[in-house]
Amino acid sequence: MKLVAGIAVLWLWVAEAVENCPSDCKCSQKSSTEKTEVNCQRRGLQSIPPKLPLDSWILKMGENFLQDLPENILNSVPKIESVKLERNSIKSIHPQAFAGAQRLMLLNLQGNRMSKLPVKGFKDLLNLRFLMLGQNQIASLKPNMFIGMRNLSELDLPLNALTALPPNAFKPLIALKVLDLALNRIQRISPKAFVGLEELLFLNLDNNKLKNIQAGTFGPLIGLEMLVLDNNLLSTLTASTLEGLSNLQELYIRKNEIESLPPDVFRHTPKLTHVGLSGNRLHAIDGNMLANMQGLKEVYLHDNPWKCDCSINSLVHYVAQTRANHSPLQRLRCISPEEFRDRPIHQLKAEELPCRA
């Protein structure tokens, strides 16, 4: 009798969950758990359905026609853990839109039309791990935008309209591991922009408009392991630029405008294993500096205008002796003087390189 009663209760519970499923959506329950996935993807919806199954844990609302997110949109689903709102037409978010969604772990808002984020708009998302804001039109950040998000692990902000990173921009994000700021228009970074990000492992600033980075800017990033600065306008790189990055393992500064590197440039980065410097304006480099980097496994130096005179003697020696993987040797070529133009550097001998005043 108890078994029959239990089955009846279970049947009623499942029936109720199905009954509460919005007519435009498809609901499915995760086997052996009391969790319902609500799939409203590509249904031509202009708003989130007001009634959802009480046990909803995933809500898929991508590729609809939502234009704004009003307050309390998740009040009816206290167990919600994942909300996907990508590729809608969302322009605005009410500061209380996510009120009460304390179990939410993933929020995907990429591919919308937001130009700004609500002040303290994410303060209730105490357990959020992943926030995806790429492919919007976000033009500025303020320190109080991310208040309350003490467990956020990954923040994606690529393909927006950011031009600057202000002081304390990410300070509340004390658990952040990944920060993607690629494909913006960032020209200026405050020396205090990264305060609080001691747990950050990966920082991507690829494809921005950076011309210089002030000394100590990366200082708070004591745990950083990978830094990408490709496709910017940097003309210099010094030891003070990399100060504080004692755990950095991979550094990529490809396709910038760097003309020279001081011999002590990697003084603060003893754990470097991968360095990408291809596509710059380097005409010489101290090969002994590279040789002294004991952990270096890969170094990329091709597509630079190498001046093949005695100033690159140490580089010629390094290329011949190193066991590290490096640039495709045929692409590591001389630009000048004329008698060495287009000669592969690995085919040169130090004693044949001229010294000229």
C-alpha positions as CSV (number, residue, x, y, z in Angstrom):
1,M,0.0,0.0,0.0
2,K,2.8,2.4,0.9
3,L,4.5,1.7,-2.4
4,V,1.3,2.4,-4.3
5,A,0.8,5.6,-2.4
6,G,4.4,6.7,-3.1
7,I,4.0,6.0,-6.8
8,A,0.8,8.1,-6.8
9,V,2.5,11.0,-5.1
10,L,5.4,10.8,-7.6
11,W,3.0,10.7,-10.5
12,L,1.2,13.8,-9.2
13,W,4.5,15.6,-8.7
14,V,5.6,14.8,-12.3
15,A,2.1,15.7,-13.6
16,E,2.3,19.1,-11.8
17,A,5.8,19.8,-13.2
18,V,4.5,19.1,-16.8
19,E,1.4,21.1,-16.2
20,N,3.4,24.1,-15.1
21,C,5.6,24.0,-18.3
22,P,4.9,27.0,-20.5
23,S,3.0,26.2,-23.6
24,D,5.8,27.6,-25.8
25,C,8.5,25.6,-24.1
26,K,9.6,22.1,-23.7
27,C,10.3,20.7,-20.2
28,S,12.3,17.7,-19.3
29,Q,13.2,16.3,-15.9
30,K,16.7,15.1,-15.0
31,S,16.5,11.4,-14.3
32,S,16.5,10.4,-10.6
33,T,16.5,14.1,-9.4
34,E,13.8,16.6,-8.8
35,K,15.1,19.1,-11.4
36,T,13.4,20.3,-14.5
37,E,15.1,21.8,-17.6
38,V,12.9,24.4,-19.3
39,N,13.8,24.9,-23.0
40,C,12.3,28.0,-24.6
41,Q,15.1,28.4,-27.2
42,R,14.1,30.0,-30.5
43,R,10.4,30.3,-29.7
44,G,9.9,34.0,-30.7
45,L,9.2,35.0,-27.1
46,Q,9.3,38.7,-26.0
47,S,9.5,37.9,-22.3
48,I,10.3,35.2,-19.8
49,P,7.2,33.1,-19.1
50,P,5.7,34.2,-15.8
51,K,5.0,30.7,-14.5
52,L,7.7,28.0,-14.6
53,P,8.0,24.7,-12.9
54,L,8.9,25.2,-9.2
55,D,11.9,22.8,-9.5
56,S,13.4,24.5,-12.6
57,W,17.2,24.4,-12.5
58,I,18.0,25.2,-16.2
59,L,16.2,27.9,-18.2
60,K,17.2,28.2,-21.9
61,M,15.8,31.4,-23.4
62,G,18.4,32.0,-26.1
63,E,17.7,33.5,-29.6
64,N,14.3,35.0,-28.7
65,F,13.2,38.7,-28.8
66,L,13.6,39.8,-25.2
67,Q,14.4,43.6,-25.0
68,D,14.6,44.2,-21.3
69,L,14.8,42.2,-18.1
70,P,12.3,43.5,-15.5
71,E,12.6,43.0,-11.7
72,N,12.2,39.6,-10.0
73,I,12.3,37.5,-13.2
74,L,13.5,34.4,-11.3
75,N,11.4,34.8,-8.1
76,S,9.2,31.8,-9.0
77,V,12.2,29.4,-9.5
78,P,14.3,29.5,-6.3
79,K,16.3,26.4,-7.3
80,I,17.4,27.8,-10.7
81,E,21.1,27.2,-11.4
82,S,21.6,28.1,-15.0
83,V,20.0,30.9,-17.1
84,K,20.8,31.3,-20.8
85,L,19.7,34.5,-22.5
86,E,22.2,34.7,-25.3
87,R,21.4,36.3,-28.7
88,N,18.3,38.2,-27.7
89,S,17.9,42.0,-28.1
90,I,18.3,42.8,-24.4
91,K,19.1,46.5,-23.9
92,S,18.5,47.0,-20.2
93,I,18.5,45.0,-17.0
94,H,16.5,46.1,-13.9
95,P,18.7,46.4,-10.8
96,Q,16.5,43.8,-9.1
97,A,16.1,41.5,-12.1
98,F,18.0,38.6,-10.5
99,A,16.8,39.3,-6.9
100,G,16.7,36.1,-4.8
101,A,18.5,33.9,-7.3
102,Q,21.1,32.8,-4.8
103,R,21.6,29.4,-6.3
104,L,22.3,30.6,-9.8
105,M,25.7,29.4,-11.1
106,L,25.7,30.4,-14.8
107,L,24.3,33.4,-16.5
108,N,24.7,33.8,-20.2
109,L,23.9,37.3,-21.6
110,Q,26.2,37.3,-24.6
111,G,25.2,38.6,-28.0
112,N,22.6,41.2,-26.8
113,R,22.5,45.0,-27.1
114,M,23.4,46.2,-23.6
115,S,25.5,49.4,-23.5
116,K,25.7,49.5,-19.7
117,L,25.2,47.2,-16.7
118,P,23.0,48.0,-13.7
119,V,24.7,49.3,-10.5
120,K,24.6,46.4,-8.0
121,G,22.5,44.5,-10.4
122,F,24.2,41.2,-9.6
123,K,24.5,41.6,-5.9
124,D,22.1,38.6,-5.1
125,L,24.2,36.2,-7.2
126,L,26.3,35.0,-4.3
127,N,27.0,31.6,-5.9
128,L,27.4,32.6,-9.6
129,R,30.5,31.0,-11.2
130,F,30.2,32.0,-14.8
131,L,29.0,35.4,-16.2
132,M,29.0,35.8,-20.0
133,L,28.6,39.3,-21.3
134,G,30.5,39.1,-24.6
135,Q,29.2,40.6,-27.9
136,N,27.3,43.5,-26.4
137,Q,27.9,47.3,-26.5
138,I,29.1,47.8,-22.9
139,A,31.1,51.0,-22.9
140,S,32.2,51.4,-19.3
141,L,32.7,49.5,-16.0
142,K,32.2,50.8,-12.4
143,P,33.5,49.1,-9.3
144,N,30.0,48.6,-7.8
145,M,28.7,46.7,-10.8
146,F,30.1,43.4,-9.5
147,I,29.3,43.8,-5.8
148,G,28.2,40.5,-4.1
149,M,29.8,38.2,-6.7
150,R,32.4,36.8,-4.3
151,N,32.3,33.3,-5.9
152,L,32.5,34.3,-9.6
153,S,35.2,32.2,-11.4
154,E,34.9,33.4,-15.0
155,L,33.9,36.8,-16.4
156,D,33.7,37.1,-20.2
157,L,33.6,40.6,-21.7
158,P,35.0,40.3,-25.2
159,L,33.6,42.1,-28.2
160,N,32.3,45.1,-26.3
161,A,33.0,48.9,-26.5
162,L,35.2,49.3,-23.4
163,T,37.8,52.1,-23.8
164,A,39.3,52.2,-20.3
165,L,39.5,50.1,-17.1
166,P,39.0,52.3,-14.0
167,P,40.4,51.8,-10.5
168,N,38.9,48.8,-8.6
169,A,36.9,47.8,-11.6
170,F,36.9,44.1,-10.5
171,K,37.7,44.4,-6.8
172,P,34.6,42.5,-5.5
173,L,35.6,39.4,-7.6
174,I,37.9,37.9,-5.1
175,A,37.6,34.3,-6.5
176,L,37.9,35.2,-10.2
177,K,40.1,32.8,-12.2
178,V,39.5,33.9,-15.9
179,L,39.0,37.4,-17.2
180,D,38.5,37.9,-21.0
181,L,38.6,41.5,-22.2
182,A,39.6,40.8,-25.8
183,L,38.3,42.7,-28.9
184,N,37.4,45.9,-27.0
185,R,38.8,49.4,-27.6
186,I,40.8,49.6,-24.3
187,Q,43.3,52.4,-24.4
188,R,43.9,53.0,-20.7
189,I,44.3,50.8,-17.7
190,S,44.3,52.3,-14.3
191,P,47.3,51.0,-12.2
192,K,44.6,49.9,-9.7
193,A,42.3,48.3,-12.2
194,F,43.1,44.7,-11.1
195,V,43.1,45.3,-7.3
196,G,41.5,42.3,-5.6
197,L,42.2,39.7,-8.3
198,E,44.8,37.7,-6.5
199,E,43.3,34.4,-7.6
200,L,43.2,35.3,-11.3
201,L,45.0,32.7,-13.6
202,F,44.2,34.0,-17.1
203,L,43.9,37.5,-18.4
204,N,43.1,38.2,-22.1
205,L,43.6,41.7,-23.5
206,D,44.0,40.6,-27.1
207,N,42.9,43.1,-29.8
208,N,42.6,46.3,-27.9
209,K,44.2,49.8,-28.4
210,L,46.9,49.7,-25.6
211,K,49.9,51.9,-26.3
212,N,51.5,51.7,-22.9
213,I,50.9,50.0,-19.5
214,Q,52.0,51.8,-16.4
215,A,54.5,50.2,-14.0
216,G,52.8,48.0,-11.4
217,T,49.5,47.6,-13.2
218,F,49.7,43.8,-13.1
219,G,51.1,43.9,-9.5
220,P,48.0,42.6,-7.8
221,L,47.9,39.5,-10.1
222,I,50.2,37.4,-8.0
223,G,48.6,34.2,-9.1
224,L,48.4,34.9,-12.9
225,E,49.7,32.1,-15.1
226,M,48.8,33.4,-18.6
227,L,48.8,36.9,-20.0
228,V,47.7,37.7,-23.6
229,L,48.5,41.2,-25.0
230,D,48.5,40.3,-28.7
231,N,47.3,42.8,-31.3
232,N,47.8,46.0,-29.4
233,L,49.9,49.1,-30.0
234,L,52.6,48.5,-27.3
235,S,56.0,50.0,-28.2
236,T,57.8,49.1,-25.0
237,L,58.0,46.3,-22.5
238,T,60.0,46.6,-19.3
239,A,60.6,44.7,-16.1
240,S,58.4,47.2,-14.2
241,T,55.5,46.4,-16.6
242,L,55.7,42.7,-15.5
243,E,56.4,43.4,-11.8
244,G,54.4,41.2,-9.5
245,L,53.9,38.4,-12.0
246,S,56.0,35.9,-10.2
247,N,53.8,32.9,-11.2
248,L,53.4,33.9,-14.9
249,Q,54.1,30.9,-17.2
250,E,52.8,32.1,-20.6
251,L,53.2,35.6,-22.0
252,Y,52.0,36.6,-25.5
253,I,52.7,40.0,-26.9
254,R,52.5,39.2,-30.6
255,K,51.7,41.8,-33.3
256,N,52.6,44.9,-31.3
257,E,55.1,47.6,-32.0
258,I,57.9,46.7,-29.6
259,E,61.3,47.7,-31.0
260,S,63.7,46.6,-28.2
261,L,63.7,44.7,-24.9
262,P,65.9,45.5,-21.9
263,P,68.1,42.6,-20.8
264,D,66.3,42.4,-17.4
265,V,62.8,42.5,-18.9
266,F,61.9,39.1,-17.5
267,R,63.5,39.7,-14.1
268,H,60.1,39.4,-12.3
269,T,58.8,36.4,-14.2
270,P,61.1,33.5,-13.2
271,K,58.5,30.8,-14.1
272,L,58.0,31.7,-17.8
273,T,57.8,28.7,-20.1
274,H,56.2,30.3,-23.2
275,V,57.0,33.7,-24.7
276,G,55.4,35.0,-27.9
277,L,57.1,38.1,-29.5
278,S,56.5,37.5,-33.2
279,G,55.1,40.3,-35.4
280,N,56.8,43.2,-33.6
281,R,59.5,45.6,-34.6
282,L,62.5,43.9,-32.9
283,H,65.8,44.3,-34.7
284,A,67.9,42.8,-32.0
285,I,67.5,40.9,-28.8
286,D,69.9,39.5,-26.1
287,G,70.1,35.8,-26.7
288,N,71.9,35.4,-23.3
289,M,68.7,36.7,-21.6
290,L,66.7,33.9,-23.3
291,A,69.4,31.3,-22.5
292,N,69.3,32.2,-18.8
293,M,65.6,31.5,-18.6
294,Q,65.9,27.9,-17.5
295,G,62.3,26.9,-17.8
296,L,61.7,28.4,-21.2
297,K,60.1,25.7,-23.5
298,E,58.8,27.8,-26.4
299,V,59.8,31.2,-27.7
300,Y,58.4,32.8,-30.9
301,L,60.4,35.6,-32.5
302,H,59.6,35.4,-36.2
303,D,58.2,38.2,-38.4
304,N,60.4,40.8,-36.8
305,P,62.8,43.1,-38.8
306,W,66.1,41.5,-37.6
307,K,69.2,43.6,-38.3
308,C,71.8,41.0,-38.9
309,D,75.0,42.6,-37.6
310,C,77.1,41.7,-34.5
311,S,74.3,43.1,-32.2
312,I,72.6,39.7,-32.7
313,N,75.6,37.5,-32.1
314,S,74.1,36.2,-28.9
315,L,70.7,35.5,-30.6
316,V,72.5,33.5,-33.4
317,H,74.3,31.5,-30.7
318,Y,71.0,31.0,-28.8
319,V,69.1,29.8,-31.8
320,A,71.9,27.3,-32.6
321,Q,72.2,26.0,-29.0
322,T,68.7,26.1,-27.5
323,R,66.6,23.0,-26.9
324,A,63.4,25.0,-26.6
325,N,60.9,25.0,-29.4
326,H,61.0,28.3,-31.2
327,S,59.8,30.1,-34.3
328,P,59.7,28.2,-37.6
329,L,63.3,28.7,-38.5
330,Q,62.6,29.6,-42.1
331,R,60.5,32.6,-40.9
332,L,63.2,33.9,-38.6
333,R,65.0,36.0,-41.3
334,C,67.2,39.1,-41.7
335,I,65.9,42.3,-43.1
336,S,69.2,44.1,-43.1
337,P,72.0,44.8,-44.0
338,E,71.5,44.2,-47.7
339,E,74.0,41.4,-48.0
340,F,72.1,39.4,-45.5
341,R,68.6,40.3,-46.5
342,D,66.2,37.3,-46.3
343,R,68.9,35.0,-44.9
344,P,67.5,32.6,-42.2
345,I,69.1,33.5,-38.9
346,H,69.8,29.9,-38.0
347,Q,72.1,29.7,-41.0
348,L,74.3,32.6,-39.9
349,K,77.6,32.3,-38.1
350,A,78.5,34.9,-35.5
351,E,81.9,35.6,-36.9
352,E,80.5,36.7,-40.3
353,L,78.2,39.4,-38.9
354,P,79.6,42.9,-39.4
355,C,79.9,45.5,-36.7
356,R,79.2,49.0,-37.9
357,A,79.1,52.3,-36.2
